[in-house]
Amino acid sequence: MAALISRGVGAAATGRARALLSLAAAAIVAAAACVPVRAEPQRRASEFWLDNGMQVVVVPDHRAPVVTHVVWYRVGGADNAPGQSGVAHFLEHLMFRSTKKLKSGELERTVSRLGGRDNAVTSHDATYYFQRLPKEHLKTAMVMEADRMRNLNLDEAEVATEREVVLQERRSVVDSKPLAILDELINANLYLNHPYRIPVLGWEHEMKKLNRAAAIAFYRRYYAPNNAILVVAGDVTPDQVKKLAQEVYGPIKRQPGALREARPTEPPQRGVRRVELKDARVNNLALQRYYMTPSYKSAEGNEAEALDTLSIILGDGPTSRLYRQLVEEKNIAANAGASFSAVALDGGSLTLYAVAGDGVKQEALEQALDASIAQFIKEGPSDEELEQAKNAMIASYIYSADNQAGLAQRYGSNLVIGRSIADIEEWPNKVGQVTAADVKKVAAKYLVIESSVTGYLIPQRAADNATSEKQPAEAHR
């Protein structure tokens, strides 16, 4: 029941799976050679709605006799009430406790006994629960999931136990990891008004106050069929899933009224922000810069695809622009890269990072990063960089379809923020249409220092030495 990490289950390498692996491998080789890779859009998934408002999506995958059954709720950490940070994730844990039909922990034990695996994940925008198991047990998974959708029982002892579990999770996932602490500090400064600034796990002082009343209120409001999407990927047909879904989920009553409230919007970003974290557990100075960007849901035109391509060109591996310039050419960094977080409801972010080489000061590291960004904004990508990045993205899309759980994740994570099946399946074509001018345009528009936060992770010893060097020497008497 991790908050941010899901344990995917790989499909067996049947003949068809091996064929797909070969195709993916060929695509990756082609990407390295800058040979164009194209994936024609195929209508793979189908969808329908139950009378109670539940959306159902079926992704047939007949390579192995297994299914992945996932229920997504359109609610996450950004929907927590003020002062109750972490309640969405807290409820995720409590959902594995008792219901009217199931004893505490019985769902997990049943899935395991049937030869399957299960887990749950909470993000800022969504919460989902999944089971991966032999196809003949799909109805069993549905029955258990439908039961805990509206029949959760919580006693005070269970609530107290899980509160300690999530507090310990925060200590292990965040407090024990300097980079995770820095990530929280950067997000808290990047978003001035939006709840994305609050960690999904919650702030510890508020997590300690989470109680049964808060969890039940959240559950009764948001856990309803008309606020959920059922995704079934695997060795099934749409007709089979429709019959089962109508039988099992259909009788659950819809929740009246609006479910998710409109979230606060961001004011204009007007100031350069920097944060520093000093920690004795750190060996090398590191820089991380987050730029506020649109997401795939909020972007106009092809800006999201162009930003995605930009992040690959700038920072995807040792052939990327930042790695070549900062690590290989200038020898100022030990590592450098970029990433783009854009499968989100209200906006995304682009992250650049660099780990300083031995003896490199933070001013020199930031100046080198700024120079690389300025050069890219001025010149844009080369034809070779552009084609290689697009090929790599499309190859990754093809390859990821080999993992059934990943396939279900692809559809669910996009649908839960309001994108369509067509948006998902036409993505490779849209990436293929991105031009160098598109990438250069979004770089100039969004790689703006005033719309960013730069965070430094500083070794405590280095920080202490720097401070002592600035102190005046004590006069001899």
C-alpha positions in Angstrom: 0.0 0.0 0.0 2.6 2.5 -1.0 1.7 6.1 -1.5 3.7 6.7 -4.6 5.2 3.5 -5.8 3.3 0.7 -7.6 4.6 -2.9 -7.9 3.9 -3.8 -11.5 3.6 -7.4 -12.6 5.2 -8.5 -15.9 3.3 -10.7 -18.4 4.6 -14.1 -19.4 6.7 -14.0 -22.6 4.4 -15.9 -24.9 5.0 -16.1 -28.7 3.1 -12.9 -29.3 4.8 -11.2 -26.3 8.2 -12.2 -27.7 7.2 -10.7 -31.1 6.3 -7.4 -29.4 9.6 -7.4 -27.5 11.4 -7.9 -30.8 9.5 -4.9 -32.3 10.4 -2.8 -29.3 14.0 -3.8 -29.5 14.1 -2.9 -33.2 12.5 0.5 -32.4 15.1 1.2 -29.7 17.9 0.4 -32.1 16.3 2.6 -34.8 16.1 5.4 -32.3 19.8 5.2 -31.6 20.5 5.3 -35.3 18.0 8.2 -35.8 15.9 6.0 -38.2 12.3 7.3 -38.0 10.0 5.1 -35.9 6.3 5.4 -36.4 3.4 3.8 -34.5 0.1 4.1 -36.2 -2.8 4.8 -33.9 -4.8 1.7 -33.2 -8.1 1.6 -31.4 -7.2 -0.9 -28.7 -9.4 0.0 -25.8 -13.2 0.3 -25.6 -15.4 2.0 -23.0 -18.9 2.2 -21.7 -20.7 3.6 -18.7 -22.9 1.9 -16.2 -26.3 3.5 -15.3 -24.8 4.7 -11.9 -22.1 6.7 -13.7 -19.2 4.4 -13.5 -16.9 4.5 -16.5 -15.6 1.1 -17.6 -12.6 0.7 -20.0 -11.5 -2.7 -21.4 -8.0 -3.3 -22.9 -7.9 -6.8 -24.4 -4.5 -8.5 -24.1 -4.7 -12.2 -24.9 -1.0 -13.1 -24.6 -1.5 -14.8 -21.2 -4.6 -16.0 -19.3 -4.4 -13.2 -16.7 -6.2 -9.9 -16.1 -5.3 -6.7 -14.4 -8.4 -5.2 -12.6 -8.0 -1.5 -11.5 -10.5 0.9 -9.9 -9.4 4.5 -10.2 -11.0 7.3 -8.1 -11.0 10.9 -9.3 -9.6 12.1 -6.0 -6.2 12.4 -4.5 -3.9 14.3 -2.1 -4.7 17.7 -3.7 -8.3 17.3 -2.7 -7.7 17.0 1.1 -9.4 19.5 3.3 -7.2 22.3 4.8 -5.5 21.0 7.9 -6.0 17.3 6.9 -3.0 16.8 4.6 -2.4 13.1 4.0 -6.0 12.0 4.5 -6.5 10.6 1.0 -3.4 8.4 1.4 -4.5 7.5 4.9 -7.8 6.3 3.6 -6.0 4.2 1.0 -4.4 2.3 3.8 -7.6 1.9 5.7 -9.3 0.5 2.6 -7.4 -2.8 3.3 -9.2 -3.1 6.6 -12.6 -4.7 7.3 -15.9 -4.3 5.3 -19.3 -5.7 5.9 -18.2 -8.9 4.0 -14.4 -9.0 4.5 -12.3 -9.3 7.5 -9.3 -7.0 7.9 -6.6 -8.0 5.4 -8.8 -10.7 3.8 -8.7 -9.0 0.4 -5.0 -9.3 0.2 -4.9 -12.8 1.5 -7.6 -13.9 -1.0 -5.7 -12.4 -4.0 -2.5 -14.0 -2.8 -4.2 -17.4 -2.4 -5.5 -17.1 -5.9 -2.0 -16.6 -7.3 -2.3 -12.9 -7.8 -0.9 -9.6 -6.5 -2.6 -6.4 -5.4 -1.6 -2.9 -4.3 -2.9 0.7 -4.2 -1.4 4.1 -5.0 -2.3 7.7 -4.1 -1.2 10.7 -6.1 -2.2 14.3 -6.0 -5.0 13.7 -8.5 -6.1 10.1 -8.1 -6.2 7.0 -6.0 -6.3 3.6 -7.5 -6.6 0.0 -6.3 -5.5 -3.0 -8.5 -5.4 -6.8 -8.6 -3.6 -8.9 -11.1 -4.7 -12.5 -11.1 -5.8 -15.4 -13.3 -8.6 -14.4 -15.6 -11.1 -16.9 -14.0 -11.0 -15.0 -10.8 -11.9 -11.6 -12.3 -15.4 -11.7 -10.7 -13.8 -12.4 -7.3 -11.7 -9.2 -7.6 -14.7 -7.2 -8.7 -16.9 -8.4 -5.8 -14.2 -7.5 -3.2 -13.5 -4.1 -4.8 -17.2 -3.3 -5.1 -17.7 -4.2 -1.4 -15.1 -1.8 -0.1 -16.3 1.0 -2.4 -19.3 1.7 -0.1 -19.1 -0.8 2.8 -15.9 0.0 4.6 -15.9 -0.6 8.4 -13.4 1.3 10.6 -12.9 0.9 14.3 -10.7 3.1 16.3 -8.0 0.5 16.8 -7.6 0.0 13.1 -7.4 3.8 12.6 -4.8 4.2 15.3 -2.7 1.3 13.8 -2.7 2.7 10.3 -2.0 6.2 11.5 1.3 4.9 12.9 1.9 3.0 9.6 1.6 6.1 7.5 3.7 8.1 9.9 6.4 5.5 9.7 6.1 5.5 5.9 6.8 9.3 5.9 9.9 8.7 8.0 11.2 6.1 5.7 10.2 7.6 2.3 10.9 11.3 3.0 12.6 12.1 6.3 15.4 9.5 5.8 16.1 10.8 2.3 17.6 14.3 1.8 16.5 14.4 -1.9 12.9 13.7 -0.9 13.1 16.5 1.7 14.4 18.9 -0.9 11.7 17.9 -3.3 9.1 18.9 -0.7 10.8 22.2 -0.1 10.9 23.0 -3.8 7.3 22.1 -4.4 6.2 24.2 -1.4 7.9 27.1 -3.1 6.9 26.4 -6.7 3.2 26.4 -6.1 2.2 29.6 -4.3 -1.5 28.8 -4.0 -2.3 25.4 -5.5 -2.5 22.3 -3.2 0.2 20.6 -5.3 2.5 22.4 -2.9 1.4 20.0 -0.1 2.9 16.5 -0.1 0.6 13.5 -0.8 1.8 11.8 2.3 1.0 14.9 4.3 2.8 17.1 6.8 3.8 15.1 9.9 2.1 17.5 12.4 -1.2 17.1 10.5 -0.8 13.4 9.9 -0.6 12.9 13.7 -4.1 14.3 14.0 -5.8 12.3 11.3 -8.8 10.4 12.8 -11.7 8.1 11.9 -14.1 11.0 11.4 -11.9 12.6 8.8 -11.3 9.4 6.9 -15.0 8.4 6.9 -16.1 11.8 5.7 -13.6 11.7 2.8 -14.6 8.1 2.0 -18.4 8.8 1.9 -17.9 11.9 -0.3 -15.5 10.6 -2.9 -15.8 6.8 -3.1 -18.7 6.3 -5.4 -19.3 4.7 -8.8 -19.8 8.0 -10.5 -16.4 9.2 -9.3 -14.7 6.0 -10.4 -13.2 4.4 -13.5 -12.9 0.6 -13.9 -10.0 -0.5 -16.1 -9.7 -4.1 -17.0 -6.7 -5.2 -19.1 -6.1 -8.8 -20.0 -7.4 -11.9 -21.5 -11.1 -10.8 -21.7 -13.5 -9.3 -24.2 -15.5 -6.1 -23.7 -18.8 -8.1 -23.6 -17.4 -10.3 -20.8 -16.4 -7.3 -18.7 -19.6 -5.5 -19.4 -21.7 -8.4 -18.1 -19.7 -8.7 -14.9 -19.5 -5.0 -14.3 -23.2 -4.6 -14.6 -23.8 -7.5 -12.3 -21.3 -6.5 -9.6 -20.8 -2.7 -9.8 -24.2 -1.8 -11.3 -26.3 -2.1 -8.1 -24.1 0.5 -6.2 -25.9 3.8 -6.0 -24.3 6.9 -7.4 -23.3 9.8 -5.1 -25.5 12.9 -5.6 -24.1 16.4 -6.2 -20.6 17.6 -7.2 -17.8 15.4 -6.0 -14.5 17.3 -6.6 -14.4 21.0 -5.8 -12.6 23.4 -8.0 -9.1 23.9 -6.8 -7.3 27.2 -6.2 -5.4 28.6 -9.2 -1.9 30.0 -9.3 -1.2 33.7 -9.4 1.5 35.0 -11.8 5.0 33.8 -11.0 7.1 36.9 -10.4 10.2 36.2 -8.4 13.3 34.0 -8.6 13.2 31.5 -5.7 16.0 29.4 -4.3 16.1 27.0 -1.4 19.0 25.3 0.3 19.1 22.1 2.4 22.2 21.2 4.3 22.6 17.6 5.3 25.4 15.6 6.8 24.2 12.5 4.9 25.0 14.1 1.5 28.4 13.6 -0.1 28.1 15.7 -3.3 26.5 19.1 -3.9 23.4 18.7 -6.1 21.1 21.2 -7.9 17.5 20.7 -8.8 15.4 23.2 -10.7 11.7 22.9 -11.2 9.9 24.9 -13.9 6.1 25.3 -13.8 4.6 24.0 -17.1 1.2 22.9 -18.4 0.3 19.3 -18.2 -1.1 17.0 -20.9 -4.6 18.0 -19.7 -4.1 21.7 -19.4 -1.7 22.4 -22.3 -2.7 24.2 -25.5 -2.1 22.6 -28.9 1.0 20.3 -28.9 2.8 22.1 -26.1 2.8 19.1 -23.8 4.3 16.8 -26.5 6.9 19.5 -27.3 7.8 19.8 -23.6 8.1 16.1 -23.3 10.4 16.0 -26.3 12.4 18.9 -24.8 13.0 17.0 -21.6 14.3 14.0 -23.5 16.7 16.1 -25.6 18.0 18.0 -22.6 18.3 15.3 -20.1 17.6 11.7 -21.0 20.8 9.8 -20.5 24.4 10.2 -21.5 23.7 11.4 -25.0 21.5 14.2 -23.8 22.4 17.9 -24.2 23.0 18.6 -20.4 25.0 15.5 -19.9 27.3 16.1 -22.8 27.8 19.8 -22.0 28.1 19.7 -18.2 29.7 16.3 -17.6 31.7 15.5 -20.7 32.7 18.9 -22.2 32.9 21.2 -19.2 33.7 18.5 -16.6 31.8 20.5 -14.0 29.2 17.9 -13.1 29.3 14.2 -12.3 25.7 13.8 -13.6 23.0 15.9 -15.2 19.5 15.3 -16.6 15.9 16.3 -16.9 12.4 14.9 -16.5 8.8 16.0 -17.3 5.9 15.4 -15.0 2.8 16.1 -17.0 0.1 13.5 -16.4 -1.7 15.7 -14.0 -5.0 17.5 -13.8 -4.0 21.1 -13.2 -0.5 21.5 -14.5 2.9 19.9 -14.7 6.5 20.6 -14.1 9.9 20.2 -15.9 12.9 19.3 -13.7 16.5 19.9 -14.5 19.2 18.5 -12.2 23.0 18.4 -11.9 25.4 16.8 -9.4 28.5 18.8 -8.9 32.0 17.4 -9.6 34.6 17.4 -6.9 35.5 20.8 -5.7 32.8 22.6 -7.9 31.1 25.5 -6.2 27.3 26.0 -6.4 27.6 29.3 -8.2 29.7 27.7 -11.0 27.3 24.8 -11.3 24.3 27.0 -11.7 26.1 29.3 -14.1 27.0 26.3 -16.3 23.4 25.1 -16.2 22.1 28.6 -17.1 24.5 28.8 -20.0 23.3 25.5 -21.5 19.7 26.6 -21.2 20.3 30.0 -22.8 22.1 28.3 -25.7 19.3 25.9 -26.2 16.7 28.6 -26.1 18.7 30.6 -28.7 19.5 27.7 -31.1 16.9 25.0 -30.4 17.6 21.3 -31.0 19.5 19.9 -33.9 17.7 17.7 -36.4 19.6 14.7 -35.0 18.6 15.5 -31.4 15.0 15.9 -32.3 14.7 12.7 -34.3 16.5 10.7 -31.7 14.3 12.0 -28.9 11.0 11.3 -30.8 12.2 7.8 -31.8 13.1 7.0 -28.2 9.7 8.2 -26.9 7.7 6.2 -29.5 9.9 3.1 -28.8 9.2 3.4 -25.1 5.5 3.6 -25.8 5.6 0.4 -27.9 7.8 -1.4 -25.4 5.6 -0.5 -22.4 2.6 -2.2 -24.0 4.3 -5.5 -23.2 3.5 -5.1 -19.5 -0.2 -5.7 -18.9 -0.2 -3.8 -15.6 1.7 -0.9 -17.4 -0.9 -1.0 -20.1 -3.7 -0.6 -17.6 -1.7 2.2 -15.9 -1.3 4.0 -19.2 -5.1 4.3 -19.8 -6.1 4.8 -16.2 -3.7 7.5 -15.3 -4.7 9.6 -18.3 -8.5 8.9 -18.2 -8.7 9.8 -14.5 -7.5 13.4 -15.3 -10.1 13.8 -18.1 -8.2 12.7 -21.2 -9.8 10.4 -23.7 -8.9 7.1 -25.2 -8.2 8.9 -28.5 -5.7 11.2 -26.7 -3.8 8.2 -25.4 -3.8 6.1 -28.6 -2.9 9.1 -30.9 0.0 10.2 -28.7 2.7 8.6 -30.8 1.4 10.3 -33.9 1.4 13.6 -32.1 4.9 13.2 -30.9 6.0 12.3 -34.5 4.6 15.7 -35.6 6.6 17.8 -33.1 9.1 20.1 -34.9 12.3 21.8 -33.9 10.4 25.1 -33.9 7.8 23.7 -31.5 10.5 22.6 -29.1 12.4 25.9 -29.3 9.1 27.8 -28.7 8.2 26.0 -25.5 11.8 26.2 -24.2 11.7 30.0 -24.6 8.2 30.2 -23.1 8.6 27.9 -20.1 12.3 27.8 -19.2 11.9 31.1 -17.5 13.8 31.6 -14.2 10.9 33.6 -12.6 8.7 30.5 -13.1 11.0 28.2 -11.4 12.5 27.2 -8.0 16.2 26.2 -7.7 17.0 23.9 -4.9 20.4 23.0 -3.5 21.4 19.9 -1.6 24.6 20.8 0.2 26.9 18.5 2.2 26.8 19.7 5.8 30.6 19.6 6.1 31.0 21.7 3.0 28.4 24.2 4.2 30.2 24.5 7.6 33.5 25.1 5.9 32.1 27.8 3.7 30.6 29.5 6.8 33.8 29.3 8.7 35.8 30.8 5.8 33.6 33.9 5.9 34.1 34.5 9.6 36.8 37.0 10.5 39.9 35.6 12.2 40.0 36.1 15.9 42.5 38.8 16.9 45.5 37.7 18.9 45.8 39.3 22.3 
